[in-house]
Amino acid sequence: MKHSLQNHAPDPAPARTGTPGTPGTPGTPGTRIPLAVYVLALGIFTQGTSEFMLSGLLPGMADDLGVSVPDAGLLISAFAIGMVVGAPLLAVATLNWPRRTALVGLQAVFVAGHVVGALAPGYAVLFVTRVLSALAYAGFWGVAVATAVALVPADAKSRAVALVAGGLTLATIVGVPAGTVLSQSAGWRAAFWAVAAATAVSLVCTAWAVPAGGDGGDEPRSVRAELRGMRRPQLWLSYAVTAFAFGAVIVTFSYLASFLTEESGLAEGTVPAVLALFGAGGTAGLVIGGRTAQSHAVGTLAAGLGALAAVSAALALTAHTAPVVIGLTFLLGLAGYVTNPALQSRVFTLAPDAPTLVGATNTAAFNVGNTLAPMLGGLTIAAGHGYASVAWVGAALAALGCAGALWAARLERAARRQPRPGFEEVFQNV
């Protein structure tokens, strides 16, 4: 089965490039990123804001809905579970849809979910809307990454993936704090309305900027063909590394506000600034990782995860020294996100004949880490080890991910050393 991703060529119907792209990698200084990739990043930004903003809305939501804060916190878990289930499920369901149609349709479902959520009369309705919104967002993630990869030449794939993933980092820096401020002044429902409105704007931009053709007349994709493309052990090792890598950073980030106030002694008013510093480090990590992942994917993973393990351990050891913790928070964001472009783009290299399902499953792997790692952190806190213990959990997960990356490097070296068949072997197979 032919597909544009197999040859790493852009779609025949080019995206509009009305704004300058990012400079190319060394050796290809003229490469431009199409405007459509930036629009996809906008879609991730608007929807990703909803993924994380509930952490700042829980007290108000609990009071308004008449439930406890832990029960309100289950809305976060509902979204994460919806992401894990929704990514592969929606990838299969929309496999033969034109990519622009799938992207617009999934955003429309997400908008509808947030409108209903903003009007929800009670907890049960809101819970259902969170799951449905997560399903749509997960599907959008998988299709958006596959589309971004298809729209650029081979030398720009990692940068395109980094840009799309950068929408989520921007959500943590801008969207989540803005949602918190809005909820404090106008209530949590206003934050839901704002996300719905922003996603509706993104939907219109997607309909305008993303090419209608997506597959350039290639044969229709099939679930069976994509499943065949995923029967590679290296691919599933990559998924495990993805879960460990994202879990390693999110376990510390999930409890970072309490870590800063309870362990480091910082005032609550300084927490948003430190969280923004984490986001700035994440942005720097994405830029660096986007430029190194294309030619040194496994090396980027091993180095980034090794650094993440070291930074996490340093946070645990210096938890009571506020100036050091502040500096390490920036490094936590950098080391945590420098691996993201490699994690996202490498799976397409490992399974180029399964472009939609492979990316969607990778999204599920991210959310496995996003779901399970904070649970592990919560267990260590409940056991009485304090908030610093979550950094040790992060260090352990990062070390496991680094071991997986080194194993992947060993497998790649072994594959390159495989001897080519000699003349007699070829003759016997004729």
VEXLUM-296018 format. One line per 2 residues: for each residue y, z, x negated of C-alpha. Coordinates in steps of 0.1 Angstrom, whole numbers, always signed. Each point is the difference from the previous one (the first is absolute). Layout:
# residues N
Y Z X | ...
# end
This chain:
# residues 430
+0 +0 +0 | +33 -10 -14
+30 +22 +3 | +34 +1 -15
-6 +33 -17 | -30 -13 -18
+21 -23 -21 | +29 +25 +0
+24 -27 +13 | +29 +5 +24
-3 -12 +36 | +10 -36 +6
+26 +11 +25 | +25 +18 -23
+18 +31 +10 | +38 -1 +2
+15 +11 -33 | +36 +6 +10
+4 +30 -23 | -8 +1 -37
-34 +12 -9 | -11 +24 -27
-1 -14 -35 | -34 -13 -10
-24 +16 -24 | +3 -9 -37
-8 -36 -5 | +10 -9 +36
+37 +10 +2 | +7 -24 +29
-25 +14 +24 | +16 +12 +32
-13 +23 +27 | +4 -16 +35
+22 +17 +25 | -30 +5 +23
-15 +25 -25 | +32 +21 +3
-3 -2 +38 | -35 +13 -2
+12 +29 -21 | +26 +7 +27
-29 +2 +25 | -18 +25 -21
+32 +20 -4 | +7 +4 +37
-36 +8 +9 | -6 +21 -31
+29 +22 +10 | -19 +10 +31
-31 +7 -21 | +17 +28 -20
+30 +11 +20 | -20 +24 +22
-1 +26 -28 | +37 +6 +7
-3 -2 +38 | -29 +24 +6
+19 +32 +10 | +22 -18 +25
-30 -19 +14 | -21 +31 +4
+28 +18 +19 | +7 -30 +23
-37 -7 +7 | -10 +37 +4
-26 -1 -28 | -5 +18 -33
+13 -15 -32 | -36 -5 -13
-9 -18 +32 | +31 -22 -4
-12 -6 -36 | -31 -16 +14
+22 -29 +10 | +3 -8 -37
-38 +1 -4 | -3 -22 +31
+22 -26 -16 | -20 +1 -33
-33 -4 +18 | +14 -29 +20
+9 -16 -33 | -35 +4 -15
-17 -14 +31 | +27 -26 +9
+3 -18 -33 | -35 -17 -1
-2 -1 +38 | +33 -19 +5
-8 -22 -30 | -31 -12 +17
+17 -3 +34 | +28 -21 -13
-19 -19 -27 | +5 -35 +15
+35 +6 +14 | +29 -17 -18
+13 +27 -23 | +35 -1 +15
-14 +4 +35 | -21 +30 -12
+29 +16 -17 | +24 -4 +29
-27 +11 +25 | -9 +32 -19
+37 +9 -4 | +5 -4 +37
-29 +24 +7 | +16 +25 -25
+34 -3 +18 | -16 +6 +34
-19 +30 -13 | +32 +16 -12
+18 -7 +32 | -27 +16 +20
-1 +29 -26 | +37 +6 +4
-5 +2 +37 | -32 +20 -1
-1 +28 +25 | -25 +20 -20
-21 +5 -31 | -31 -20 +12
+20 -32 +6 | +18 +3 -33
-33 +5 -18 | -14 -32 +14
+32 -19 -9 | -3 +12 -36
-36 -13 -3 | +10 -34 +15
+31 -3 -21 | -21 +7 -31
-26 -26 +10 | +28 -26 +2
+17 +11 -32 | -34 -1 -19
-5 -35 +12 | +35 -10 -10
-6 +14 -35 | -31 -20 -6
+14 -33 +13 | +34 +6 -17
-16 +4 -35 | -23 -30 +5
+30 -21 +11 | +22 +12 -29
-28 -10 -25 | -4 -34 +17
+37 -7 -2 | +4 +2 -38
-16 -16 -30 | -25 +18 -21
+24 +14 -25 | +20 +18 +27
-28 +15 +21 | +4 +36 -13
+38 -1 +3 | -3 -12 +36
-24 +28 +8 | +23 +25 -17
+29 -11 +21 | -20 +3 +32
-12 +35 -10 | +35 +9 -11
+9 +0 +37 | -20 +32 +4
+16 +16 -30 | +35 -9 +15
-12 +17 +32 | -6 +33 -18
+34 -2 -18 | +21 -12 +29
-19 -2 +33 | -16 +34 +1
+32 +20 -9 | +20 -21 +25
-26 +7 +27 | +1 +37 -8
+38 +1 +2 | +0 -20 +33
-26 +23 +15 | +20 +31 -9
+31 -14 +17 | -14 -19 +30
-37 +12 +3 | -33 -14 -12
+0 -27 +27 | +31 -16 -15
-19 -5 -32 | -28 -18 +19
+26 -22 +17 | +16 -8 -33
-34 -11 -15 | -7 -21 +30
+34 -18 -3 | -3 -5 -37
-35 -14 +4 | +13 -24 +27
+26 -13 -24 | -28 -5 -26
-21 -18 +26 | +28 -25 +5
+4 -5 -37 | -38 -5 -4
+0 -27 +27 | +28 -18 -18
-9 +3 -37 | -38 -1 -2
-14 -35 +1 | -19 -10 +31
-28 -18 -19 | -15 +28 -22
-32 -19 -9 | +11 -35 -6
-27 -17 +20 | -29 +17 -18
-32 +7 +19 | +2 +29 +24
-9 +33 -15 | -31 +18 +13
-11 +36 +0 | -33 -9 -16
+16 -19 -28 | +24 +29 -7
-28 +25 +1 | -19 -21 -26
+30 +0 -22 | +1 +38 +1
-36 +5 -13 | +12 +8 -35
-6 +35 -16 | +32 -3 -20
+20 -3 +32 | -14 +32 +15
+6 +18 -33 | +36 -12 +3
+2 +15 +35 | -13 +34 -13
+27 -1 -27 | +26 -8 +27
-10 +31 +20 | +0 +23 -30
+33 -14 -13 | +20 +3 +32
-16 +33 +9 | +10 +13 -34
+37 -5 +6 | +1 +6 +37
-17 +34 -2 | +29 +14 -21
+27 -19 +19 | -13 +14 +34
+8 +35 -11 | +28 -7 -24
+27 +16 +21 | -18 +33 +2
-10 -3 -37 | +37 -3 -9
+11 +29 +21 | -29 +24 -3
-11 -6 -36 | +31 -14 -18
+25 +21 +19 | +23 -29 +10
+23 +4 +31 | -10 -20 +30
+32 -20 -2 | -10 -15 -33
-34 -12 +12 | +12 -33 +15
+16 -10 -33 | -32 +8 -20
-20 -20 +26 | +23 -29 -5
-5 +4 -38 | -38 -4 +7
+8 -32 +20 | +22 -13 -29
-29 +5 -24 | -23 -18 +25
+23 -29 +1 | +1 -2 -38
-38 +2 -1 | -3 -29 +24
+23 -21 -21 | -19 +7 -32
-34 -3 +16 | +10 -33 +17
+6 -15 -34 | -30 +13 -18
-27 -2 +27 | -3 -38 -2
-11 -2 -36 | -13 +35 -5
-12 +13 +34 | -28 +23 -12
+21 +12 -29 | +29 +8 +23
-24 +20 +22 | -15 +20 -28
+33 +8 -16 | +17 +8 +32
-27 +23 +13 | -3 +17 -34
+38 +6 +1 | -3 +13 +36
-27 +25 -9 | +21 +12 -29
+32 +3 +21 | -19 +18 +28
-15 +25 -24 | +35 +6 -16
+14 +7 +35 | -27 +26 +6
+6 +16 -33 | +38 +1 +2
+4 +6 +37 | +24 +30 -5
+23 -19 -23 | +23 -19 +24
+18 -23 -25 | -33 -12 -14
-15 -5 +35 | +30 -21 +10
-5 -23 -29 | -38 -2 +5
+6 -9 +37 | +17 -32 -11
-30 -7 -23 | -24 +8 +28
+15 -27 +21 | +0 -25 -29
-36 +7 -11 | -11 +1 +37
+13 -34 +9 | -3 -20 -33
-36 -6 +10 | +8 -12 +35
+5 -38 -8 | -32 -1 -20
-19 +18 +27 | +13 -24 +26
-2 -33 -19 | -32 +5 -19
-22 -1 +31 | +12 -35 +7
-11 -10 -35 | -34 +16 +5
-6 -17 +34 | +23 -30 +3
-22 -14 +28 | +6 +30 +23
+38 +2 +0 | +6 +17 +33
-29 +25 +2 | +2 +10 -37
+36 +10 +4 | -5 +18 +32
-29 +20 -14 | +22 +10 -29
+26 +13 +25 | -28 +21 +15
-9 +13 -35 | +36 +11 -5
-1 +19 +32 | -33 +16 -8
+18 +16 -29 | +30 +7 +22
-22 +18 +25 | -25 +19 -21
+22 +10 -30 | +25 +21 +20
-30 +17 +17 | -13 +10 -35
+34 +13 -9 | +2 +20 +32
-34 +16 -8 | +12 +12 -34
+31 +15 +15 | -20 +17 +28
-23 +14 -27 | +31 +19 -14
+6 -21 -31 | +36 -8 +9
+19 -33 +2 | -4 -7 -37
-37 -5 +6 | +6 -33 +18
+12 -15 -33 | -33 +10 -16
-18 -19 +29 | +23 -30 -8
-9 +2 -37 | -37 +1 +8
+2 -30 +24 | +20 -20 -25
-25 +8 -28 | -28 -13 +23
+20 -31 +7 | +7 -5 -37
-38 +2 -6 | -6 -26 +26
+26 -23 -16 | -16 +4 -34
-34 -8 +15 | +15 -31 +15
+13 -10 -34 | -34 +5 -15
-16 -22 +27 | +26 -27 -6
-7 +0 -38 | -38 -2 +7
+6 -29 +23 | +20 -19 -26
-28 +6 -26 | -27 -15 +22
-15 -29 -20 | +3 -35 +15
-34 -17 +7 | -13 -21 -28
-13 -36 +2 | -36 +10 +7
+10 +24 +28 | +22 -26 +16
-28 -26 -3 | -25 +24 +17
+24 +6 +29 | +4 -37 +7
# end
